[in-house]
Amino acid sequence: MAVKEVVVIDDDESINWIVKSALEKQGYSVTTKNTISKGFKAIKDSTRVVLLDLVLPDGNGLDALTDIREVHPEVTVIIITAHGRMESTIEAMKRGAYDYLEKPFDIEELVLVIDRACRDFELRSEVKSLKKEAFASEFPQIVGKSPQIMKVFKQIGKVAGKDITVLITGESGTGKELVARAIHFNSNRSHEQFVPVNLASLPPNLIEGELFGWVKGAFSDAKKSRQGKIAHANGGTLFLDEIAELDIKLQSKLLRFMQEMEYAPLGSNELQKADIRIVGATNMNLKQAVKEGVFREDLYYRFNVVEIKMPTLRNRPEDILPLAKYFLKLASEKFSTDVKTLSKDARKALQGHDWPGNVRELENTIYKAAVLSSGSVIDERDLFTDEITRFTIKDFFEEKINRYLADMAKLENGDLYDTILCEVEKSLIEITLDHTKGNQLKATRILGINRNTLRNKIRDYKIKCPGRGKKKG
């Protein structure tokens, strides 16, 4: 079991000695400091509890509390002071103090408070761990090690802990919602809801009610009041996907909400407050939309506090195969398919494809191949069954050629080359004549040979032209 670490920041040496002695008897590791600056440096990621005096030689304990909570949000801070007043007590709790004890305090009471704080710390850590496992199992992860995607990971790390608005841009299918979920999960709001709203999928006349909710009687079908997505996201994160699709009038209402964090449901004049973080996403050029007058400039700047640009899959080719293997594993779990691997040709085809639909297209391609392919190896034809242009002549004739090879290998002097060329040429002429219904002039144009050559081939291969037999009969 890990040692529970406590930092005491108090300029009263006798208090420091009493607290240190009492806690060490209970198995705690205690560090004592007599100034805010020294105490702040003593706080580590492994620190569970900080005991903080309100009046210290180098500053105000309330300000120190704010700084500690900002840099070390997981640490529990307990205020201890001989200058207890109602105002300071309320202010300390508002700033995130776990508890507030006045000197002289009962040392046994202090130990009980710290024990309880550590149990709560463990519980929060356990809940966060469980949420992380649930997040990992329920939602696809952002996979890759390319420089482009590593840059995105770093940006997520920088903005997640700061309660600011983020705009995620990039082509469709690049994983913008995954980034939004990662920001939420790694933020201080991770214990609350992540609420996604795809504005492009909603009819324009329904978006306002979907976001802000409505009261009973707001419109003819409003038989009862309903909360909107903003209310559901209270305390958590609201993800607005495809924000460029928002009607210009609704943009104004959303802007007011983002400025004041207050809104009125449809049919009501009563303002309601909401404490949410907003993350937006778009595959459009918002600057251009502003120039064209379809997106408000002030809303653009309200959203674009921090922008994370998602790279296309074609610009991170080294991530294609790791993503494909990841989706193969997911397919096995989701669809109960056998464990499958990719053939050399399949891997080459994946890396050579342009992926206009980005990661989403790759995911769907792998899922389809995993479900529909037979055997344990996925080949190129399993990946692109609906793309005839991806098949070569080799793909069409491979099976038949292999049968010929088996027979020709038994002969001392085989004629595989001539045999295959004759087979291909005869089939090509027959198919073309069928297509032209026996019209040799049209066939010569399609084949790119002259009419005499075509007639000679028809005679040599004894090809029956469509329509001739009927004329004679």
Residue pairs with C-beta under 8 A, 6 or more apart in sequence:
2 46
3 27
3 28
3 29
4 27
4 28
4 29
4 48
4 49
4 118
5 28
5 29
5 30
5 31
5 44
5 46
5 47
5 48
5 49
6 23
6 28
6 29
6 30
6 31
6 47
6 48
6 49
6 50
6 51
6 114
7 30
7 31
7 32
7 33
7 39
7 42
7 43
7 47
7 49
7 50
7 51
8 15
8 16
8 19
8 20
8 30
8 31
8 32
8 33
8 39
8 50
8 51
9 32
9 33
9 34
9 35
9 36
9 38
9 39
9 50
9 51
9 52
9 53
9 56
9 61
9 64
10 16
10 19
10 32
10 34
10 51
10 52
10 53
10 56
10 80
11 34
11 35
11 53
11 56
11 57
12 53
13 34
15 53
15 80
15 103
16 32
16 34
17 32
18 107
19 30
19 32
19 51
19 107
19 110
20 30
20 32
22 107
22 110
22 111
23 30
23 111
23 114
24 30
26 111
26 115
28 114
31 42
33 39
33 42
34 56
34 57
35 56
35 57
35 58
36 56
36 58
36 59
36 61
36 64
37 58
39 50
39 52
39 64
40 64
40 67
40 68
40 71
43 50
43 68
43 71
43 72
43 75
45 72
47 72
47 75
48 75
48 76
48 117
48 118
48 121
49 75
49 76
49 77
49 78
49 98
49 114
49 117
49 118
49 121
50 68
50 75
50 76
50 77
50 78
51 78
51 80
51 110
51 114
52 61
52 64
52 65
52 68
52 77
52 78
52 79
52 80
53 61
53 79
53 80
53 81
54 60
54 61
54 62
54 79
54 81
54 83
54 88
54 92
55 61
55 81
55 82
55 83
56 64
61 79
61 81
62 88
62 91
62 92
62 95
65 77
65 79
65 92
65 95
65 96
65 97
66 95
66 96
68 75
68 77
69 75
69 77
69 95
69 96
73 161
73 188
74 121
74 124
74 125
76 98
76 117
76 118
76 120
76 121
77 96
77 97
77 98
78 97
78 98
78 99
78 100
78 101
78 113
78 114
78 117
79 92
79 97
79 99
79 100
79 101
80 101
80 102
80 103
80 105
80 110
81 88
81 100
81 101
81 102
81 103
82 102
82 103
82 104
84 100
84 102
89 100
92 100
93 100
98 117
98 120
99 113
99 117
101 109
101 110
101 113
127 191
128 190
128 191
131 185
131 190
131 191
132 185
135 181
135 185
139 178
139 181
140 178
140 326
140 330
140 363
141 178
141 326
142 149
142 152
142 153
142 175
142 178
142 179
142 182
143 319
143 322
143 323
143 326
144 150
144 316
144 318
144 319
144 322
144 323
145 318
145 319
145 322
146 311
146 316
146 317
146 318
146 319
148 311
148 315
148 316
149 311
149 316
149 319
152 179
152 308
152 310
152 311
155 306
155 308
156 179
156 182
156 183
156 186
156 308
157 186
159 166
159 183
159 306
159 308
160 182
160 183
160 185
160 186
160 187
161 186
161 187
161 188
163 187
163 188
163 189
163 277
164 277
164 305
164 306
165 258
165 277
165 278
165 279
165 280
165 302
165 303
165 305
165 306
166 180
166 183
166 279
166 280
166 305
166 306
166 307
166 308
167 279
167 280
167 281
167 282
167 286
167 303
167 304
167 305
167 306
167 307
167 308
168 176
168 179
168 180
168 279
168 280
168 281
168 282
168 307
168 308
168 310
169 176
169 281
169 282
169 283
169 286
169 307
169 308
169 309
169 310
170 176
170 281
170 283
170 309
170 310
170 311
170 312
171 283
171 310
171 312
171 358
172 283
172 357
172 358
172 360
173 313
173 357
173 358
173 359
173 360
173 361
174 310
174 311
174 312
174 313
174 358
174 359
175 310
175 358
175 359
175 360
176 241
176 281
176 283
176 310
177 196
177 239
177 241
177 281
179 308
179 310
180 194
180 196
180 237
180 239
180 279
180 281
181 194
181 239
183 237
183 279
184 190
184 194
184 236
184 237
184 239
184 277
184 279
185 194
187 237
187 277
189 235
189 236
189 237
189 277
192 233
192 234
192 235
192 236
192 237
193 232
193 233
193 234
193 235
193 236
193 237
194 233
194 236
194 237
194 239
195 229
195 232
195 233
195 236
195 237
195 238
195 239
196 239
196 241
197 210
197 211
197 229
197 238
197 239
197 240
197 241
198 241
198 242
199 207
199 240
199 241
199 242
199 243
199 245
199 246
200 241
200 242
200 245
202 210
204 247
204 250
207 246
207 247
207 250
208 250
208 253
208 266
209 218
209 226
209 228
209 266
210 228
210 229
211 228
211 229
211 230
211 250
211 254
212 228
212 230
212 253
212 257
212 263
212 264
212 265
212 266
213 225
213 226
213 227
213 228
213 230
213 231
213 265
213 266
214 222
214 225
214 226
214 228
214 265
214 266
214 267
214 268
215 222
215 225
215 265
215 266
215 267
215 268
216 222
216 223
216 224
216 225
216 267
217 267
218 265
218 266
218 267
218 268
219 266
219 267
222 266
222 267
225 265
228 265
229 238
230 238
230 257
230 263
230 274
230 276
231 272
231 274
233 274
233 276
234 274
234 275
234 276
235 275
235 276
236 276
236 277
237 276
237 277
237 278
237 279
238 276
238 277
238 278
238 279
239 278
239 279
239 280
239 281
240 246
240 278
240 279
240 280
240 281
241 280
241 281
242 281
242 282
242 283
243 280
243 281
243 282
243 286
243 303
244 282
244 284
244 286
244 289
244 294
244 295
246 254
248 294
248 295
248 296
251 295
251 296
251 299
252 296
252 299
253 263
254 299
255 296
255 298
255 299
255 302
256 262
256 263
257 263
257 274
258 278
258 299
258 302
259 302
261 273
261 274
261 275
261 276
262 271
262 272
262 273
262 274
263 271
263 272
263 274
264 270
264 271
264 272
265 272
278 303
280 303
286 295
286 300
286 303
286 304
287 300
289 295
289 300
290 296
290 297
290 300
312 355
312 358
313 319
313 320
313 323
313 355
313 358
313 359
313 361
313 362
314 354
314 355
314 358
317 351
320 350
320 351
320 355
320 362
321 342
321 347
321 350
321 351
323 359
323 362
323 363
324 342
324 347
324 350
324 362
324 366
325 342
327 362
327 363
327 366
327 367
327 370
328 340
328 341
328 342
328 366
328 370
328 378
330 367
331 337
331 340
331 366
331 367
331 370
331 371
332 338
332 339
332 340
332 370
334 367
335 367
335 370
335 371
337 370
337 371
338 376
339 376
340 370
340 373
340 375
340 376
340 377
340 378
341 376
341 377
341 378
342 350
342 377
342 378
343 377
343 378
343 379
343 380
345 379
345 380
346 369
346 378
346 379
346 380
346 382
346 383
348 380
349 380
349 383
349 384
349 390
350 362
350 383
353 384
355 361
355 362
357 364
365 383
365 384
366 383
368 385
369 378
369 382
369 383
370 378
372 382
372 385
373 379
373 382
380 390
380 395
381 391
381 395
384 390
397 420
397 424
400 423
401 420
404 416
404 419
404 420
405 416
408 414
408 415
408 416
408 419
422 461
425 457
425 461
426 457
426 461
426 463
428 447
429 443
429 447
429 454
429 457
429 458
429 461
429 463
430 463
432 443
432 446
432 447
433 440
433 443
433 458
433 463
433 465
433 466
434 466
435 443
435 446
436 442
436 443
436 446
437 466
437 467
438 465
438 466
438 467
438 468
440 451
440 454
440 455
440 458
440 465
441 451
443 454
444 450
444 451
444 453
444 454
447 454
457 463
458 465
